[in-house]
Amino acid sequence: MAHLPTRYNQNMHSMAAASFPMVGSPLQMAADALDQLDREDPLDLPAAALGEEIAGLFTILNRTAAAISRRVGVFDRRRDCEASESLSTAAWLRREVRLAPNAASEQVRVARQLDRRPEVGRAFAAGEVGFGHAQVITRVLEEAPAEVAGEAEPALVEVAQRVDPHRLGMLTRHLRHAFAPEASLAEANRNHERRRLHLSESMDGLYYLDGVLDTEGGALLRTALDAVMGPPAGDDERTPAQRRADALTDLARRQLDGGELPMVGGQRPHLTLTADVATLAKLPGSRAADLDWGQPVPAETLRRIACDASVTCVLVSPEGDPLSVGRTKRTFTAAQRKALALRDKGCVLCGRPPAWTAGHHLRHWVDGGETSVANGALLCHRCHHRVHEGGFRLVRRPDGAWAAVRDSRPP
């Protein structure tokens, strides 16, 4: 049987000692109480009792976090970490209780500050505030002048008993600006320099967004997305993340449709789809359509985009060389769009304004349908996608109402 290294054995013994406290000790009694809770089935509790237990456990969690902080403070002051050959208390926490580096450093910082903040320590020990509140308060008071810190501490503790750490942090930023406006400006400038946006395409054609915005940029984007999304409809099954993604796409689409972006290569920026007529007709064996900046897209996506687009016919040789280029034509003209907007007042399925819609052919033009008001209807991007890629068909009922029904016709 293989033998573990001596140091590893020592670590295992220290971990075992932490996991199995001495009989009769407060830790043992706490462990026994947790064992009793584990034997209790929450499904057997009525809603009121379960809610009381959850709230009570959070109070105990806060008190436990405060007890840990007090002990970390003593451990740090006495340099007890040196007995186990650790360079610092944070290093000991990383090794012995497996805290992440940032979490270990923050645990030590808060523990050191609590020695100087009796009001915070009292509320923390009573379970009235949590570790997150203690982090926020000690961080701002650490930088404040002594007279400001002494006056602000009781007020901040009182607020912390009513709000979450995020809202408390907003208040402390106001306080920090009052006693250190230059530092607040410097922090804002540092945050501005951290702004970035990465847009990368994956092998399967998905785009990945990764970025950081400063306070102003984030607020602008959030305000715009909220305005585009609006409140979710009763039948909207999208997740909040999907709704935000659709809203960002709608913002980009509206900018392109508005024609106010700078010209690129002598023409307005736009998406270009290249496809064979066979793909438009969804003939068996036809190749996918090619989308600029992206990978091939299915025929049904091509048909949706081609519902309301500028179309240019290019005749090519068997070798793929262009022989002639026809005149570019709009599927729905500006006049037809105005007529559809007057009739439909927006998306015929969800009611979004006309500016956020595209014209949809009830019978696609490639299948012989007319590009006319009678054969058209306005659909927003989400509903248009649902009709085409979702396998639905837009119909108008005898009472004039529109509906999307499952398309049972052969492709």
Secondary structure, 3 states (H helix, E strand, C coil): CCCCCHHHHHHHHHHHHHHCCCCCCHHHHHHHHHHHHHHCCHHHCCHHHHHHHHHHHHHHHHHHHHHHHHHHHHHHHCCHHHHHCCCCHHHHHHHHCCCCHHHHHHHHHHHHHHCCCHHHHHHHHCCCCCHHHHHHHHHHHHHCCHHHHHHHHHHHHHHHCCCCHHHHHHHHHHHHHHHCHHHHHHHHHHHHHCCEEEEEECCCCCEEEEEECCHHHHHHHHHHHHHHHCCCCCCCCCCHHHHHHHHHHHHHHHHHHHCCCCCECCECCCCCEECCHHHHCCCCCCCCEEECCCCCECHHHHHHHHHCCEECCEEECCCCCEEEECCCEECCCHHHHHHHHHHHCCCCCCCCCHHHEEEEECCCHHHCCCCCCCCEEEEEHHHHHHHHCCCEEEEECCCCCEEEEECCCCC
